[in-house]
């Protein structure tokens, strides 16, 4: 009799759980509660990835933890996709629509930082999650699991896919995945990013391409036999000078930046090898291509003028993000329903101290509590999400994982990303993405209209090609 009562109670609990998912808004409420119950678990996963701080194409532990968690949740896992060991696709469900959720998890080199309010590296020269990708990957995974629970409980037709996308920071991991056809059957792609504010407006980014220009000369004693040498460093400097002169004659919105990665070993030795690493950006791919061609000519001219030999290697290339307002408005409504981030007293004290270290913060610290108005924006950065967005209707959001006014790629972003403030923004992102997916599963007309908008925005002459060409993934670019 006791066993019967226990079974009856268990069956009633399951009935209540399933019934929560039976009606639109209640479904999302149940998803939010399920995410809240697992907050501590997801915080620990994010903290582990934060501590490992693995750079692009070397995220073995980070990708492994995400895959293990998804596998335990019943997802099928395909590892090493697009010839990238740390890229993967995790899938649950069947049939259409197929909703893809993007996950990143690579760190940035040279910006290790402890969870303190002053500059303090954990490892001198070590890597750190200064762009919040430990939060990005974990929240996307959490959202995918919540969507899986929804599909399972309701019997809703559809598939959820979590794309493990490595090396966003200069490695263009997603571009290789797009090029490999991994998004060809996806109906909508959802993503998010760590930020200093809560926003889900349509936006674009800059297209970019990068390359390492390598010059080979002849070494000689710089004082004893300089006439016998041909300086590769002279070639780098000549190239840089010509490109800097070129800046006067490019569009105002274009960007060119470089860093000399190899310049020689001793002043008294004419360097026979030097390297400079260039980025070129513009919102328009055609303008980017034009500027890129001129940079190549500057490099060739530098080699000719210094009697050195040039070779260059394309490292990465991303298209600008193509906005999709059909899906973006759905995501915005979900973010508004979730709201912003509220700090505890301890977090507020930490945030105020971080805020005091910022140069020209711009936003007031209370901006973390609000959702920014819906309006189109043009971001000055670049992301490989851009290539996905030209193939699949794509919507994204940002949540306040950092103290308002904090820039990405700073020690302040690393510090806050390793504690409660970052984790709260992470969970808000997970809830928003999961809620958006539920709305799309229940609104086939929106999915249809999103595809229609994509085709219209691309234009009738669109033909996809990757800006990084046919090169293989640069798996050693951070080594």
N, C-alpha and C positions, 0 to 999 in steps of 0.2 A: 504494500500500500504506500509505504514511504517512497519507494522507487517510482511508483506511478505518479505521486504528487510532484516529485522532483522533475520527472519527464514532462509533466503537464506545465510546470512553471517555466521550464526551459523552452518548451514549444511556444508558450505565450510570449516570452521575451523575444524570441526570433520573429514572431508575428509582428510585435510592436516595432522591432528594428526595421523589418521590411516595409511595414506600412509607412514609416517615416519617409521612405524614399518614393512613395507613390504619387506625390503631388509636388510640382515644380519647386516652389519656395521652401516647402518643408524638406524636400530632398537636399537642398543646399544647406539648410540648417543642420541636418543630420551629418552631412559631410564636414561641416565646420566643427561640430562636436567631436567627431571621430579624429580629426586632425588635432584638436586641442588635447585629447586624451593621450596622444602620442608625442606631444611637444618635447618632453624631456628626452625621448629616444632620438628624435630628429636633431635636437640641439647637440647631443653627444656625437652624432654622425658628422654634423657640420664642424664641431670643434676638432674632431680627429683629422678631418681634411685640412682645417686651418693649421693644425700643428704640423702635419706632414709638408704642407706648402710645396707641392711638386710642380715644377715648371712644365711648359708645353711639350707634349709627346713623351713625357716621363712620369705620367700620373698613374703608375701601376697600382699603388695602394688605394688611391682615391677612387679610381674606376672600379677596382676590385671590391671595395666596400659597398659602393652603390649597386653593383651587379649582384653581390651576395644578398643584399637586402631585398632587391626586386625578385630574385629567384625564390627566396623563401616566401614571398607573397604570391607565388604562382605565375609569374611572368616567364615566358620563354626568352632566352637570351642568345643573341648572336654576337660573338666577340670578334675583335680584330677586323671590323668592316672597313672597306675602302683602303685596305692595305695599311691600316693604322692600328698597332697593337692595343692602344688605350681607347679606341673608339668602339662603341657597341650600340646595339638596338635591342630594347626590351619590349615585348608585346604581350598584350592580354586582350581577349575577346575575339570576335569574328564579325566579318561583314562591314558594311559602310554605315555611317561615315567613319573614316580613319582620322583620328585626331592625334597629331604629333606634338609632343612636349619636349622642348630643347633643354638640355642640361650641360652646364659648363663646370669645370673643376680645376683649371690650371691657375697657378700662382705666377707672380712676377719676380724676376731675379733682383737681388740687391736691395730689398726693402723689408727685411726681417724686422719685426716689432713686437714688443710685449704688450700685454693689456694694462698699460699705464698711461698717464696723461702727459708724459714728456717723452722725447725721443730716446728710446732704449731698445736696441736690437737684441733679439734672443741669440742669434748667431751673426757675428760680424760678416757682412757681405752675403748673408743668406737670403733666401727667397721669402716672400710674404704674400698673403692674399689681400693686396692693396686694391683689387677691383671686386672683391666680394664673391668670387666664383665658388668658394666653399659653401656659401649661402645659396647661390644660384643653383648649383647641382642638387643640393639637399632638398630645397623647396620644390623643385621640379619633380624630383623623385617622390616626395610626399604627396604632391598633387596627383601624380599618376596612380599611386596606390589608392588614394581616396576615390579617384574615378573608377578604378578597378572594383572597389567595394560597391560602388553605385551600380555598375554594370551587372555585377554578380547578384546583388540583392534584388534588383528590379527585373532582370532578364532583358534589359534594354539591348537592342541590336546595335553593334558598333564595336570599334577597336580603339584601344588607347596604346600609343607607342611612346616610349621614353627614349630619346636619342641622346646617347652619351657622346658629347662633342668635345674633344680635346683641343688644346692649343689655340684658343681664340686669340690670345695675345700674340699677334704677329705670326701665327702659324697657319691660320685659315683652315682649321680642321673641317669645318662645315662645308667649305667649298669642295674639298675632295669627296665628301659624302654626297653632295649634290651631283657632282660630276659622275659618281658611281651609280647614279639612278636611285638612290635610297629614299628619295622623297617623291618619286614619280606617281605613286598611288595615294599620296596623302591628300586629304580634303582641306584641312586647316592645320596650321602650325601655331603653337602658343609658346611664348617665352617671357622672361622678365629679366631685370637686372638690379643689382644693388645700387643705391642712390642716396642722396641727401634729402629726397622729397618723395611724396606719393603722387604719381601721375600715370595716366593711361590714355594719353592723347595720341593721335596719329602723328608720326614723326618720320623724318628721313635721316640719313647719315651721309658721310662723305665716302665716295668710292676711293680706294687707294691701291697702290702697288708698291712693293719694295724690292730692292735688290742689293746684293753686296758686289761692289765694283772692286776688282783685284788687279793691281798693277805689278808687273814683273820687270825688274831692271837688272843692273849689274853692280855687285858690291865692290868696293875699293876703299883704300885708306883715304879718309876725307881730307887729310892734310898732305900726305905723302904722294898720292897719285889720284887726285880728284878727277883728272881728265879721263881716267879709265872707267870711272863709274857712271851709271845712269840711275838716277834716284827715283825709285817708285813713290817715295813720299812727295817729291816734286810733282809727280803726275796727279796724286790725290789733291794736292793744294791747287794745282792748275785747274783741275775739274771743279773743285769747290768755288774757286774764284769766278769761273765762267758761269756756273749755276747761280751764284749770288748776283752777278750782273744781270742775269736773265730775269730775276725777280721783278724788275721794273716793267717787264714786258709780258706779264701773265695776268689773267683775270684777278680781280681783288679777292675773290673767294677761294682761290687756289692756295694750297699749302705745300711747301717743300721743306723737309728737315733731314739732317744727316748727323752721323757721328763717326769719327775716325776710329775704327776698331783695331787697326794695326798700323803703326807708324815708324817702325824700326826699333832697334834695340840699344844703340849707343850713338852719341853724336859724332864720334870719330870714325864711324863706319857708314859709308853710303848704303842706305837700305835697298836691298834687292827685292823686297816684297812689302807692299802696303795695301790696306783695304779700307774702304769707306762704305758705310751702310746708309742707303737713301730710302726715304718714304716720299711719295708724291700723292697728293689728294685733291679731289674736286667733287662737287656734287653730281657732275655730269660725266659719264664714262667717256664720251667722245672728246671732251676737253682734256680729261686725264690722259687719254691716249696721245693727244697732240703734245702735251707738255712732256710726257714720258719720252717721246721720240727726240725731243730737243735735249733732254738730259743725257740720252744715249750719245747724241752727237758731241756734247760737251766732253763726255768721257773719252770718246774716240779721238777728239781733237787734243785732249790732254796727253794721251798716249803718243800721238804723232809728234807733238811738240817737244816731248821729253825723251823721245827715242826709247820708249818702254812698250811692253806688250800688255794689252788689256784682255781680261775675261770678266764676265759678270754672270751672276746667278740670281734669277728671280726667286725671292723667298716666299712672298705671299701676295695675294691680290683679292680685294673684296669689292663687290658692287654696293651701291647705296641701298639703304632699306627702302622698299616700295610700300607705302602706306596702304592699308585696306580698311576703310572706314566701317564697312558692314560688321566685320569682326571686332574692330577697335571699340565701337560704341557699346557692344555687348560686354567687353572686358571693362570698360569704364564704369558701366552701371554696377558691375560686380565689385569693383574696387570701392566705389562710393558706399555700397552696402556694408562692406567690411570696415571702412574708415581708416584712420591713421594710427600712429603709434603713440601710446601713452607711457611715459617713463615712470618708474618707481622713484622714491625719494633718492635712493642710492644712485640709480641711473641718471637722475636729473643732476645730481652733484657732479658726476663723472662727465656728463655732457657739457655742463657749464665750463668746466676746466678745459676740455677739448676745444670748445668754442673760442675760448680765450687765446688759443694758440694759432687760430686760423688767420690768414692774411686776406683781407677784403672778403669776409664770409658771404655777403650778399643777402642770404636768407636769415630771417629771425629764427631763433631756436625753437619757437613754438610751431614752426611750419611742419614739424614732424607729426603734428596732430591732425592736420587737414589734408584733403585731397585737392590737388591743383585743378583749376578749371580746364575744361575740354577745349583745346585749341591746337592747331597744327604747329609743329616746331621743327627746326632744322638743327640737328646736333652736329657739332664740329668733329666728333670722333668718327671712327670707322669700326665696323663689325662684320664678321662673316655671316651673321644672320641675314645680311643683305642678299646674298645669293639665294638663300632659302626663300626669301620673300618675293623673288622674281619667278619662282616656280610654284609656290603654294601661297594661298591667302594667309597672311601672317598678322597676328596681333601680339602686342607686348605691353608691359607695364614696368614701372619702377616703384619701389617702396623705400621708405626712410629707414634704411639699415645703418646709415651714418648720421652723425650730428649735422643738422642743416647748415649749409655753407661749406661742407667738406668736399674737396675735390677727390676724384678717383686717383689712384696711383700715388697716394700719400701715406705716411706712417699713421696719421690719424684714422684713415679708413681701415688699416690693418688692426689697430688697437680696438676700435669700437666693434669691428666685425667678429672679434673673439669673445664678446660678452653679450649680456642680455639685450642691449639696444639693437644690435645686429640680428639677434635671434628672433626678436619680436617682428621686425620687418620681414624676415624670412618666412615666418608662419603666415603673415598677412598675404604675402605673395602666393603661397601654397593654396590658401583658401580662395583667393581671387581666380587663379588659374583653374582650379577644380570646378568652381561655380560657373565659369565661362564655358568649360567643356560640357557640363550638364545642359546648359542653355542651348548649345549647338547640337547636342544629341537630340534634343526635343524640338528643334526648329530646322527641319530640312530645307525650308525655303531660304533661311539665312545662309546656309552653306552654299546653296545654289547661287544666291545673289553675290556672295563673296567671290566665287569663281568668276562670275560675270564681270565684277568690278576689276579683278586682277587682269583679265584679258583686255579690258578697255584701257587700263592704266599702262599696260605694257606697250600697247599700240600694235597695229597690224603687221609691222615689219620686224617685230622683235624676234631675234634668234639668239638663244643663249650660248655664250661661250665664257669660259672662266678666264679671269684676268691673270691667272698664274700659269696659263698655258697647259701643256701636257706633262709638266714635271711631276715627279713622284713626291709624296709627302716628305718634307725636310725633317726627318725624325731626329736629326742631331743638331737642329738649329740653335738649341739652348745649351749645347755642350761646349 
